[in-house]
């Protein structure tokens, strides 16, 4: 029986070569771990927890523009190495992904059409270690935030209860993003954020194990020094199974050049293990909401936040959320308006009044013993009271009422949630793409960036739905462009809006920290100091480490020579 024909092949790869590659990896993985994408029936959009591996479920360009030729499911590191070596032999490009739940940024889809997707998360999903003394975990790509949390609960290290007596028994907390179903490793490599004190995930990792484009295995930081246990006469394992150095997850730098950054948002290796810092239980916790009544109050709020954040009085990664993000969790657009055009200021004020919210809503948390929490809250409340009409709430103040604070109360203490999925249904057949520029932690900058984004959204027929996520000295401004994925005009408008926002923000010196596949080349091009030296540096590294150009061509706008010469850059 003839094998199925793939819907797409990588440029320059014949069916004969493709099938030889498939035969090679099938022999190692088994036929049940290799799927050829051969029919449009293979392209259902699925859902967040049943996401497709062949394409982008929230496609902002045509669905078949970014599709895989096949999907492979390695079971362990040996399989990954075999696949990489076979890809070098046959010249077939690979697109590694952990779970493919990077929704709004492309999901599991490959940037180069016809690449073979490596789904690492299906089988490589073990929590290899949770160390209580060192407060860290060592995980494989398929470990989700929810899975890690359940592990902590199962082993008596964490309680889900709000009972103060139960919380006293907690030993370790974890940080997580808005949704608990994503990969800990994948989110961290893409420099995702969470909302506790440990909200900068990349900062909180320590030690990587990486399959290089050659198929060789490397460990970074202290992991480059073998453990004495690995030389024991009792050890019979393979290199990837050898225990790591005891300081691998404790000191990320090791000796010599620090390599880990080369594997973040990059295509220089496939990360198969990662250490992640866990948070010692803080000994007390209180979430809060501060409602800020007017859109123009944003500037004043940010000026209040900056000194509090720099002084660590605001301890966690807090968020300033626009009212429509919260409205999208508490209802659908049709619950608030029957007008299809962008909601105007009067409409926003009506929604805010109905939901007992401000136009901006600040969610934060207090950690530590009661006397520390009280001191911090006193300073925070006093500072924000300078804004007329501001209101302050703890979750208990809103008991029995529908409020996003109840969900943020969970997320800000590291308890997995899926509530944020709801605002995606703001429009029928809802999908979204994220526009994510960085802003100074400065009121005037934040207000200018908000007004620019809102103006462009309105001009294209979209509601502005955004959040400022506050780091230590900057803010990630996450603008969620929600569109009807079944409407070609809506997809085209969202695509055009993204292009305009990228260009105009770049003209103001605002660059994105993360993006959808379709815009990686454009955004990489905005980082063009000194004639684009950073891009040329990245390409030099890529060509040296991956001379056959097989690993994730086009990831973050970095194209190996083979695909640059084939004219693949920018073709979307």
C-alpha positions as CSV (number, residue, x, y, z in Angstrom):
1,X,0.0,0.0,0.0
2,X,1.4,3.4,-1.1
3,X,2.0,5.9,1.8
4,X,-0.2,8.9,1.9
5,X,1.0,12.0,0.0
6,X,1.6,15.0,2.2
7,X,-0.4,18.2,1.6
8,X,2.9,20.2,1.7
9,X,6.5,19.5,1.2
10,X,9.4,21.7,2.2
11,X,10.8,23.8,-0.7
12,X,13.2,21.7,-2.8
13,X,12.4,18.4,-1.1
14,X,11.1,15.7,-3.4
15,X,8.5,13.1,-2.4
16,X,11.2,10.4,-2.7
17,X,13.5,12.1,-0.3
18,X,10.7,12.9,2.1
19,X,9.6,9.3,2.2
20,X,13.1,8.1,2.8
21,X,13.3,10.4,5.8
22,X,9.9,9.2,7.1
23,X,11.0,5.6,6.7
24,X,14.1,6.3,8.7
25,X,12.4,7.9,11.7
26,X,9.4,5.5,11.5
27,X,11.9,2.6,12.0
28,X,13.1,4.2,15.2
29,X,9.8,5.6,16.6
30,X,7.2,3.1,15.3
31,X,4.5,4.0,12.8
32,X,2.1,5.1,15.6
33,X,4.5,7.9,16.4
34,X,4.7,9.4,12.9
35,X,1.7,11.1,11.2
36,X,1.8,12.4,7.6
37,X,-0.5,15.4,7.1
38,X,-2.2,14.2,3.9
39,X,-5.7,15.7,3.9
40,X,-7.7,18.7,4.8
41,X,-9.5,16.3,7.2
42,X,-6.2,16.4,9.1
43,X,-6.6,20.1,9.8
44,X,-9.3,20.5,12.4
45,X,-8.8,23.5,14.7
46,X,-9.5,21.5,17.9
47,X,-9.3,23.4,21.2
48,X,-6.8,24.6,23.6
49,X,-6.4,21.2,25.3
50,X,-6.9,19.3,22.0
51,X,-4.8,21.6,19.9
52,X,-3.7,20.7,16.3
53,X,0.0,19.9,15.6
54,X,-0.3,20.4,11.8
55,X,-1.2,24.1,11.6
56,X,-2.2,27.2,13.5
57,X,-5.7,26.9,15.0
58,X,-5.9,30.7,15.1
59,X,-4.6,31.1,11.5
60,X,-4.2,34.8,10.6
61,X,-3.0,33.8,7.1
62,X,-4.6,31.1,5.0
63,X,-4.7,27.8,7.0
64,X,-2.4,26.0,4.5
65,X,0.3,28.7,4.5
66,X,1.9,27.4,7.7
67,X,1.3,23.6,7.7
68,X,3.5,20.6,8.5
69,X,4.2,17.8,6.1
70,X,4.2,15.4,9.0
71,X,4.3,15.2,12.8
72,X,6.7,13.0,14.8
73,X,6.3,12.1,18.4
74,X,9.7,11.2,19.9
75,X,9.6,9.1,23.1
76,X,13.0,10.0,24.6
77,X,16.2,11.9,23.9
78,X,17.6,9.1,21.8
79,X,14.7,9.5,19.4
80,X,15.2,13.2,19.1
81,X,18.9,12.6,18.3
82,X,18.0,10.0,15.6
83,X,15.5,12.4,14.0
84,X,18.0,15.3,13.9
85,X,20.6,13.1,12.3
86,X,18.2,11.8,9.8
87,X,17.1,15.3,9.0
88,X,20.7,16.2,8.3
89,X,21.1,13.2,6.0
90,X,18.0,14.0,3.9
91,X,17.9,17.8,4.3
92,X,14.4,17.8,5.8
93,X,13.6,20.8,8.0
94,X,12.2,20.2,11.5
95,X,10.0,22.4,13.7
96,X,10.3,21.4,17.4
97,X,7.5,22.2,19.8
98,X,6.7,21.2,23.4
99,X,2.9,21.0,23.4
100,X,1.9,23.5,20.7
101,X,-0.4,25.6,23.0
102,X,1.4,28.8,22.2
103,X,-2.0,30.1,21.0
104,X,-2.1,33.6,19.6
105,X,1.5,33.2,18.5
106,X,1.2,30.3,16.0
107,X,0.6,27.2,18.1
108,X,2.5,24.2,16.8
109,X,2.6,25.4,13.2
110,X,6.0,25.6,11.5
111,X,7.3,28.9,10.0
112,X,8.6,27.1,6.9
113,X,5.7,25.4,5.1
114,X,6.2,21.6,4.9
115,X,8.5,21.3,7.8
116,X,8.2,18.2,10.0
117,X,6.8,19.1,13.4
118,X,8.5,17.4,16.4
119,X,6.0,17.2,19.1
120,X,8.1,16.6,22.2
121,X,5.3,16.8,24.7
122,X,3.2,13.7,24.0
123,X,5.7,11.2,25.4
124,X,8.5,13.3,27.0
125,X,6.5,14.5,29.9
126,X,8.2,13.4,33.0
127,X,8.9,15.5,36.1
128,X,12.4,14.2,36.7
129,X,13.0,15.8,40.1
130,X,11.4,18.1,42.6
131,X,14.0,19.2,45.1
132,X,12.6,20.7,48.3
133,X,15.9,21.9,49.8
134,X,17.0,23.7,46.7
135,X,13.4,24.7,45.7
136,X,13.6,23.6,42.1
137,X,12.1,21.1,39.6
138,X,13.7,19.3,36.6
139,X,11.2,18.7,33.8
140,X,10.8,17.4,30.3
141,X,9.1,19.4,27.5
142,X,5.6,17.9,28.0
143,X,5.3,18.8,31.7
144,X,2.4,21.3,32.0
145,X,2.0,23.9,34.8
146,X,-1.1,22.0,35.9
147,X,0.9,18.7,36.0
148,X,3.7,20.2,38.1
149,X,1.1,21.7,40.5
150,X,-0.6,18.3,40.9
151,X,2.7,16.8,41.6
152,X,3.3,19.3,44.4
153,X,-0.1,18.6,45.9
154,X,0.2,14.8,45.6
155,X,3.5,14.9,47.5
156,X,2.2,17.1,50.3
157,X,4.2,20.2,49.3
158,X,1.2,22.4,48.3
159,X,-2.4,22.8,49.4
160,X,-5.2,24.3,47.3
161,X,-7.1,25.4,50.3
162,X,-7.5,29.0,51.4
163,X,-7.6,27.8,55.0
164,X,-4.7,29.6,56.8
165,X,-4.0,26.5,58.8
166,X,-3.7,24.4,55.7
167,X,-1.5,27.0,54.0
168,X,0.9,26.8,56.9
169,X,1.8,23.3,55.7
170,X,2.8,24.5,52.2
171,X,6.5,24.1,51.4
172,X,6.7,25.0,47.6
173,X,4.7,27.1,45.3
174,X,5.1,27.5,41.5
175,X,4.6,30.4,39.1
176,X,2.4,30.1,36.1
177,X,0.9,32.1,33.2
178,X,-2.8,32.9,32.7
179,X,-3.5,29.3,31.5
180,X,-2.3,26.2,33.3
181,X,-2.2,23.8,30.4
182,X,0.9,25.0,28.7
183,X,4.4,23.6,28.8
184,X,6.7,24.8,31.6
185,X,9.7,24.4,29.4
186,X,8.1,25.8,26.3
187,X,6.7,28.9,28.0
188,X,10.0,29.6,29.6
189,X,12.0,29.3,26.4
190,X,9.6,31.7,24.8
191,X,10.2,34.1,27.7
192,X,6.6,33.9,28.9
193,X,5.6,35.5,32.2
194,X,3.6,34.6,35.3
195,X,2.3,36.7,38.2
196,X,3.9,35.8,41.5
197,X,7.3,37.0,42.8
198,X,8.8,34.5,40.4
199,X,7.0,35.8,37.4
200,X,10.0,36.2,35.0
201,X,10.2,32.6,33.9
202,X,13.4,32.8,31.9
203,X,15.1,34.4,34.9
204,X,13.9,31.5,37.0
205,X,15.3,28.7,34.9
206,X,18.6,27.0,35.7
207,X,20.3,24.5,33.4
208,X,19.3,23.1,30.0
209,X,19.9,19.8,28.2
210,X,20.0,20.4,24.5
211,X,20.2,18.3,21.3
212,X,22.3,20.4,19.0
213,X,21.6,20.6,15.2
214,X,24.4,18.0,14.8
215,X,22.5,15.5,16.9
216,X,25.0,15.9,19.8
217,X,23.8,16.3,23.4
218,X,24.9,19.2,25.6
219,X,24.1,20.3,29.1
220,X,24.6,24.0,30.0
221,X,25.9,25.7,33.1
222,X,26.9,23.4,35.9
223,X,25.4,20.6,33.9
224,X,28.5,20.6,31.7
225,X,30.4,19.1,34.7
226,X,29.4,15.4,35.1
227,X,28.1,14.1,38.3
228,X,30.4,11.7,40.2
229,X,27.4,9.3,40.2
230,X,27.6,9.0,36.4
231,X,31.0,7.3,36.6
232,X,29.9,4.8,39.2
233,X,30.3,1.1,38.3
234,X,26.6,0.9,39.1
235,X,25.7,3.3,36.3
236,X,24.7,1.7,33.0
237,X,22.5,4.4,31.5
238,X,22.9,6.4,28.3
239,X,24.3,10.0,28.3
240,X,20.9,11.7,28.5
241,X,19.9,9.4,31.5
242,X,23.0,10.2,33.5
243,X,22.3,12.3,36.7
244,X,23.1,15.9,36.5
245,X,25.6,17.7,38.6
246,X,24.2,18.5,42.0
247,X,24.5,22.3,41.3
248,X,23.0,22.1,37.8
249,X,19.7,23.7,39.0
250,X,21.3,25.9,41.6
251,X,23.8,28.0,39.7
252,X,22.9,28.6,36.0
253,X,26.2,30.0,34.8
254,X,28.9,27.4,35.3
255,X,32.2,28.4,33.8
256,X,33.0,30.3,30.6
257,X,30.5,31.9,28.2
258,X,26.9,31.6,29.3
259,X,25.1,29.6,26.6
260,X,21.6,29.3,27.8
261,X,20.4,32.5,26.1
262,X,21.3,31.0,22.7
263,X,18.4,28.5,23.1
264,X,15.7,31.0,24.1
265,X,13.3,32.0,21.2
266,X,15.9,30.4,19.0
267,X,16.6,27.6,16.4
268,X,20.0,26.6,17.6
269,X,19.0,23.5,19.6
270,X,16.2,21.3,20.9
271,X,15.8,21.6,24.7
272,X,15.0,18.2,26.2
273,X,15.3,19.0,29.9
274,X,15.2,22.2,32.0
275,X,15.6,23.2,35.6
276,X,13.0,25.6,37.0
277,X,13.1,27.5,40.3
278,X,10.2,27.0,42.6
279,X,9.0,29.5,45.2
280,X,9.3,28.7,48.9
281,X,5.9,29.0,50.5
282,X,5.8,32.7,51.5
283,X,4.0,32.2,54.9
284,X,1.0,34.3,54.0
285,X,-0.9,35.7,50.9
286,X,-3.5,38.3,50.0
287,X,-4.7,39.2,46.5
288,X,-6.3,42.5,45.7
289,X,-7.9,44.6,43.0
290,X,-7.7,48.3,42.5
291,X,-10.1,49.8,40.0
292,X,-9.0,52.9,38.2
293,X,-12.0,54.8,36.7
294,X,-10.8,56.6,33.6
295,X,-8.8,55.7,30.5
296,X,-6.5,58.7,30.9
297,X,-5.7,57.7,34.5
298,X,-3.4,55.1,33.0
299,X,-0.5,57.5,33.1
300,X,-0.9,58.5,36.7
301,X,-1.4,54.8,37.7
302,X,1.9,53.8,36.1
303,X,3.8,56.7,37.8
304,X,2.4,55.4,41.1
305,X,3.4,51.8,40.3
306,X,7.0,52.5,39.3
307,X,8.5,53.4,42.7
308,X,6.4,50.8,44.5
309,X,7.7,48.1,42.0
310,X,11.3,49.2,42.0
311,X,11.3,49.2,45.9
312,X,9.7,45.7,45.9
313,X,6.7,47.0,47.9
314,X,4.7,45.6,45.0
315,X,6.4,42.2,45.2
316,X,4.8,40.3,42.3
317,X,4.3,40.8,38.6
318,X,1.0,42.7,38.6
319,X,-1.2,43.6,35.7
320,X,-3.1,46.7,34.6
321,X,-6.0,45.2,32.6
322,X,-8.4,47.0,30.3
323,X,-12.0,46.7,31.2
324,X,-12.8,44.7,28.0
325,X,-10.5,41.9,28.9
326,X,-12.3,41.4,32.1
327,X,-15.7,41.9,30.4
328,X,-14.7,39.1,28.0
329,X,-14.3,36.7,30.9
330,X,-17.6,37.7,32.5
331,X,-19.6,37.6,29.2
332,X,-19.5,37.8,25.5
333,X,-19.6,40.9,23.4
334,X,-23.2,40.4,22.5
335,X,-24.0,40.6,26.2
336,X,-22.9,44.3,26.3
337,X,-23.7,45.7,22.9
338,X,-25.5,44.8,19.6
339,X,-23.4,47.3,17.7
340,X,-20.8,45.6,15.5
341,X,-18.5,48.6,15.5
342,X,-15.8,49.3,18.1
343,X,-17.2,50.1,21.5
344,X,-16.9,53.9,22.2
345,X,-16.0,55.6,25.4
346,X,-19.6,55.9,26.6
347,X,-20.0,52.1,26.0
348,X,-16.8,51.4,28.0
349,X,-18.0,53.5,30.9
350,X,-21.4,51.6,30.9
351,X,-19.6,48.2,30.9
352,X,-17.3,49.3,33.7
353,X,-20.2,50.6,35.8
354,X,-22.2,47.4,35.2
355,X,-19.3,45.2,36.3
356,X,-18.2,47.5,39.1
357,X,-14.8,47.9,37.5
358,X,-12.7,50.8,36.2
359,X,-11.5,51.4,32.7
360,X,-8.2,50.0,34.0
361,X,-8.0,47.4,36.7
362,X,-4.9,46.6,38.7
363,X,-4.5,43.1,40.1
364,X,-1.7,42.4,42.5
365,X,-0.8,40.3,45.6
366,X,0.9,40.6,49.0
367,X,3.2,37.8,50.2
368,X,4.7,37.0,53.6
369,X,3.7,37.2,57.2
370,X,0.8,39.4,58.2
371,X,2.9,42.3,59.4
372,X,4.8,42.5,56.1
373,X,1.6,42.3,54.1
374,X,0.0,45.0,56.2
375,X,2.9,47.4,55.8
376,X,3.0,46.9,52.0
377,X,-0.7,47.3,51.7
378,X,-0.7,50.5,53.6
379,X,1.9,52.0,51.3
380,X,0.1,50.7,48.1
381,X,-3.3,51.9,49.2
382,X,-2.0,55.3,50.2
383,X,-0.2,55.8,46.9
384,X,-3.2,54.8,44.7
385,X,-5.6,56.9,46.8
386,X,-4.3,59.9,44.9
387,X,-6.4,58.9,41.9
388,X,-9.9,60.2,42.3
389,X,-12.6,57.5,42.3
390,X,-10.2,54.6,42.8
391,X,-11.7,51.6,44.7
392,X,-9.9,48.8,46.6
393,X,-11.1,45.2,46.9
394,X,-10.0,41.9,48.4
395,X,-11.7,38.7,47.2
396,X,-13.8,38.5,50.4
397,X,-15.3,41.9,49.6
398,X,-16.7,40.4,46.4
399,X,-17.9,37.1,47.7
400,X,-20.9,35.9,45.8
401,X,-20.3,38.3,43.0
402,X,-19.0,37.5,39.5
403,X,-15.5,39.0,39.5
404,X,-12.2,38.3,37.7
405,X,-10.5,38.9,41.1
406,X,-11.6,35.4,42.2
407,X,-9.7,33.9,39.3
408,X,-6.7,36.2,39.7
409,X,-6.7,35.1,43.4
410,X,-5.8,31.6,42.2
411,X,-3.3,32.6,39.5
412,X,-1.4,35.0,41.7
413,X,-0.7,32.2,44.1
414,X,0.4,29.7,41.4
415,X,-2.9,27.7,41.2
416,X,-3.7,26.6,37.6
417,X,-6.7,28.1,35.9
418,X,-8.4,28.0,32.5
419,X,-10.7,31.0,33.0
420,X,-8.7,33.3,30.6
421,X,-9.9,31.1,27.7
422,X,-13.3,32.8,27.9
423,X,-12.4,36.2,26.5
424,X,-11.3,34.5,23.2
425,X,-15.1,34.1,22.6
426,X,-15.6,37.8,22.6
427,X,-16.4,37.4,18.9
428,X,-18.2,34.4,17.3
429,X,-15.7,31.7,16.2
430,X,-13.2,33.6,18.4
431,X,-9.5,33.5,17.7
432,X,-6.8,36.0,18.7
433,X,-3.3,37.2,17.8
434,X,-1.1,38.9,20.3
435,X,0.7,42.1,19.7
436,X,3.3,42.5,22.5
437,X,5.5,45.7,22.5
438,X,7.6,46.6,25.5
439,X,7.1,49.9,27.2
440,X,9.1,51.8,29.8
441,X,7.6,51.8,33.2
442,X,6.6,55.4,32.5
443,X,3.2,57.0,32.5
444,X,3.5,59.1,29.4
445,X,5.0,56.2,27.4
446,X,2.2,53.8,28.5
447,X,-0.5,56.3,27.7
448,X,1.0,57.0,24.2
449,X,1.3,53.3,23.5
450,X,-2.2,52.6,24.6
451,X,-3.7,55.5,22.5
452,X,-1.7,54.4,19.5
453,X,-2.8,50.8,19.8
454,X,-6.4,51.7,20.5
455,X,-6.6,54.1,17.5
456,X,-5.3,51.5,15.1
457,X,-7.6,48.9,16.5
458,X,-10.6,51.1,16.1
459,X,-9.6,52.1,12.6
460,X,-9.6,48.4,11.6
461,X,-12.9,47.7,13.4
462,X,-11.6,46.0,16.5
463,X,-12.1,46.6,20.2
464,X,-8.9,47.4,22.1
465,X,-8.4,44.6,24.6
466,X,-5.1,44.9,26.4
467,X,-3.1,44.4,29.5
468,X,0.1,45.9,30.8
469,X,2.1,43.3,32.6
470,X,4.6,45.0,34.9
471,X,8.1,43.7,35.2
472,X,10.7,45.3,37.4
473,X,11.6,48.2,35.1
474,X,9.5,47.7,32.0
475,X,6.0,46.6,31.0
476,X,4.9,44.1,28.4
477,X,1.9,45.6,26.7
478,X,-0.2,42.6,25.5
479,X,-2.8,43.7,23.0
480,X,-5.2,40.9,22.1
481,X,-6.7,41.2,18.7
482,X,-9.8,39.0,18.8
483,X,-11.3,38.1,15.4
484,X,-13.7,35.7,13.8
485,X,-11.5,32.9,12.4
486,X,-14.2,31.9,9.9
487,X,-14.2,35.3,8.3
488,X,-11.6,36.0,5.7
489,X,-12.2,39.8,5.9
490,X,-11.7,39.7,9.7
491,X,-8.5,37.7,9.4
492,X,-7.2,40.1,6.7
493,X,-8.0,43.1,8.9
494,X,-6.2,41.5,11.9
495,X,-3.2,40.8,9.7
496,X,-3.1,44.3,8.4
497,X,-3.6,45.7,11.9
498,X,-0.6,43.8,13.1
499,X,1.6,45.0,10.3
500,X,0.7,48.6,11.0
501,X,1.2,48.3,14.7
502,X,4.6,46.8,14.3
503,X,5.8,49.5,12.0
504,X,4.4,52.5,14.0
505,X,5.6,51.2,17.3
506,X,9.1,50.6,15.8
507,X,9.1,54.2,14.7
508,X,8.6,55.2,18.3
509,X,11.3,52.8,19.5
510,X,9.0,50.2,20.9
511,X,9.9,46.6,20.0
512,X,7.9,43.4,20.5
513,X,9.2,40.8,22.9
514,X,7.4,37.9,21.3
515,X,5.2,37.4,18.2
516,X,3.2,35.2,15.9
517,X,5.0,33.2,13.2
518,X,3.6,35.4,10.4
519,X,5.4,38.5,11.8
520,X,8.7,37.2,13.0
521,X,10.6,38.5,9.9
522,X,9.1,41.9,10.2
523,X,9.8,42.3,13.9
524,X,13.4,40.9,13.5
525,X,13.9,43.6,10.9
526,X,13.0,46.3,13.4
527,X,15.9,45.3,15.6
528,X,18.2,46.9,13.1
529,X,20.8,48.9,15.0
530,X,24.0,49.3,13.0
531,X,22.6,47.9,9.8
532,X,21.0,44.9,11.4
533,X,24.2,43.6,13.0
534,X,22.2,41.5,15.5
535,X,20.4,39.6,12.7
536,X,23.7,39.0,10.9
537,X,25.3,37.8,14.2
538,X,22.4,35.3,14.7
539,X,22.7,34.1,11.1
540,X,26.5,33.6,11.5
541,X,25.8,31.4,14.6
542,X,23.0,29.6,12.8
543,X,25.2,28.8,9.7
544,X,28.0,27.6,11.9
545,X,25.9,25.3,14.1
546,X,23.3,24.2,11.6
547,X,25.1,24.2,8.2
548,X,22.3,22.1,6.6
549,X,19.6,24.5,7.9
550,X,17.4,21.7,9.3
551,X,16.4,23.1,12.6
552,X,13.3,25.5,12.8
553,X,14.1,27.7,9.7
554,X,12.7,31.2,10.2
555,X,12.2,31.0,14.0
556,X,12.4,34.5,15.4
557,X,13.4,35.7,11.9
558,X,16.6,33.7,11.8
559,X,17.0,32.0,8.5
560,X,19.9,29.6,7.7
561,X,21.9,30.3,4.5
562,X,20.1,27.5,2.6
563,X,16.7,29.0,3.1
564,X,17.9,32.6,2.7
565,X,19.3,31.8,-0.7
566,X,16.0,30.1,-1.5
567,X,14.2,33.4,-0.9
568,X,12.0,32.1,2.0
569,X,12.4,35.1,4.3
570,X,9.3,37.4,4.4
571,X,7.1,35.2,2.2
572,X,3.7,35.5,3.9
